[in-house]
Amino acid sequence: MKLVSTVFEVEPEHASAFRAAVFANANAVERSQSGCRGVAIAEDPDAPGMFLTSALYEDEQAAAARHASEAALAFQEAVRGFVKLQRERLLDID
């Protein structure tokens, strides 16, 4: 199993729009990517605009395919204007 963990820093005034986009993306990923086992989203209540997403994939191939998915491309386009930082890690889950 592979866990894709991504930290996003968003301009606080765009947090609401980002939140809507990230939840819509999570739903699209869970429906359309057969190798995705689930997506979790967290927002830091003490740091406006800080989000963490975690997506669990059945293998490295499924995790790697996520960047080319329609859902990922639509999400990146939707949030392009207000993401200040996006940092991603790929972790092994045994």
C-alpha positions as CSV (number, residue, x, y, z in Angstrom):
1,M,0.0,0.0,0.0
2,K,1.1,3.6,-0.7
3,L,0.0,6.7,1.1
4,V,0.2,10.0,-0.7
5,S,0.4,12.8,1.9
6,T,0.1,16.4,0.7
7,V,0.4,19.6,2.6
8,F,-1.2,22.7,1.1
9,E,-0.9,26.3,2.2
10,V,-3.6,28.5,0.7
11,E,-4.1,32.2,1.0
12,P,-6.6,32.4,4.0
13,E,-9.1,34.4,2.0
14,H,-9.3,31.5,-0.5
15,A,-9.6,28.8,2.1
16,S,-13.3,28.4,1.6
17,A,-12.9,27.9,-2.2
18,F,-10.0,25.5,-1.7
19,R,-12.0,23.5,0.8
20,A,-14.9,23.1,-1.7
21,A,-12.4,22.1,-4.4
22,V,-10.5,19.6,-2.3
23,F,-13.6,17.8,-1.1
24,A,-15.0,17.6,-4.6
25,N,-11.7,16.2,-5.8
26,A,-11.6,13.6,-3.0
27,N,-15.1,12.4,-4.1
28,A,-14.0,12.3,-7.7
29,V,-10.8,10.4,-6.9
30,E,-12.6,7.8,-4.8
31,R,-15.2,7.2,-7.5
32,S,-12.9,7.2,-10.6
33,Q,-9.5,5.7,-9.5
34,S,-9.9,2.0,-8.9
35,G,-6.6,1.8,-7.1
36,C,-7.6,4.4,-4.5
37,R,-8.8,3.0,-1.2
38,G,-9.8,6.3,0.3
39,V,-9.0,10.0,0.8
40,A,-8.8,11.9,4.1
41,I,-8.7,15.7,4.4
42,A,-7.7,17.8,7.5
43,E,-7.6,21.5,8.0
44,D,-5.5,23.1,10.8
45,P,-7.9,25.2,13.0
46,D,-4.9,27.2,14.3
47,A,-3.4,28.0,10.9
48,P,-6.0,29.4,8.4
49,G,-5.3,28.1,5.0
50,M,-3.3,25.0,6.0
51,F,-4.6,21.7,4.7
52,L,-3.4,18.1,4.7
53,T,-4.7,15.4,2.4
54,S,-3.9,11.7,2.5
55,A,-4.9,9.2,-0.2
56,L,-4.3,5.5,0.2
57,Y,-3.5,3.5,-2.9
58,E,-3.2,-0.2,-3.3
59,D,0.2,-0.1,-5.0
60,E,2.9,2.2,-6.4
61,Q,1.4,2.0,-9.9
62,A,-2.0,3.2,-8.8
63,A,-0.3,6.0,-6.8
64,A,1.8,7.1,-9.8
65,A,-1.2,7.1,-12.1
66,R,-3.0,9.7,-10.0
67,H,-1.2,12.7,-11.6
68,A,-2.6,12.0,-15.1
69,S,-6.2,11.4,-13.9
70,E,-9.0,13.7,-15.0
71,A,-9.8,14.4,-11.3
72,A,-6.2,15.5,-10.5
73,L,-6.0,17.7,-13.6
74,A,-9.3,19.4,-12.8
75,F,-8.3,20.0,-9.2
76,Q,-4.9,21.5,-10.1
77,E,-6.7,23.9,-12.5
78,A,-9.3,24.8,-9.9
79,V,-6.9,25.7,-7.2
80,R,-3.9,27.0,-9.3
81,G,-4.6,30.7,-8.4
82,F,-4.5,30.4,-4.6
83,V,-2.1,27.6,-3.5
84,K,1.0,29.1,-2.1
85,L,2.7,25.8,-1.2
86,Q,2.1,22.2,-2.1
87,R,4.4,19.6,-0.7
88,E,3.8,15.9,-1.4
89,R,5.2,12.7,0.1
90,L,4.8,9.1,-1.0
91,L,5.0,6.7,2.0
92,D,4.9,2.9,2.2
93,I,2.2,1.4,4.4
94,D,2.6,-2.2,5.4
